[in-house]
Amino acid sequence: MTNPLRFNEALLIANRAFKPLQCIAWTQEINSELNLTVVDRANTRTLGHKRIPCSTYSDPKKLAAVIQQTRQELTRQGFNLAPWNMPD
């Protein structure tokens, strides 16, 4: 059985998943959602945004699926991302 991810772990995973682009991540204490915004390297243009509920970001498989979906969307938009795999 996989242990649930803590918020800080999810942040680190998301940050590494979109290289060479930048991922800005934060949470709202009110609803505990993880907000991810992917921006260009110059931090001048937003390329994507996701709001991920705690039940998703705390589950490694669900978080990996959301990250993979977002990476695919960015690739379809023409952005080249570094290879990435969900850490064990």
N, C-alpha and C positions, 0 to 999 in steps of 0.2 A: 504494500500500500504506500502511496506517495504522501509525504507530509505536506500540509498546506504551506503556501508561501506567505511570508510576512510582507508587509507593504514595502519595506526597504529592499527586500530581495527582488520583488517585482519591478521596482524602479531601476535597479541595476541591470536586470535582464533586458528591459525595454530600452534602456540607454544604449546598450551594446548591439541591439538588433537592427538598427537602422544606419550603421556606419556606411559610408562616410558622411551621411547627413546627420543632423543633430536632432535629438529627441528631448523635448522638454516635458517633464512629468510632474504632476502635483496631485494632491487630493483635496477634497472638500470634506472637512470634518462632519458636516451636517449629514451627508449621505454616504460617506466612505468610498466614493467612486474614485478610480484612478483615471486622471485625464492625461492623455498623451497627445502632444502636438509635435509633428515632424516638420522641421524647417530646413531651409537650404543652409549650406555651410557658412554663409555670410549672416545668417539669422535675420534675413530681410523679407523672406516670403514663406508663408505657411503652405505646406504641401499636403498635409493630412491631419486629421484630428479624430480621436476616438475617446469615448467615455466608457470606462469598463467598470462594471459593478464589482464589489468585493467578492461576491460568490464566483466570479470569473477569474479575477486576477489572483486569487488565493489558490486556485486550482492550476497546477503547472500545465496540464494538458489543455485546459480551456484557454489559458493565457497564451500558450504556444500557438493555438489555432487562430486567435485574434491577431497575434503578431504576424503569422504567416499570411493571413488574409490582407493585412495592411501592407506588408512587403509586396505582395502580388499587385495590389492596386497601384503602388508607387512604380513598380516595374512597368506596368501597362502604360503609365504616364511618361515613360522614357527615362526614369532614373535608374542608374546602376548602383546596386547595393553590394556590399561585401558579403561573402558567404556567411551564413549564420545557422547555428543549431541551438536548440534549447539545451541549456546546461543540465547535467544530471543532478 
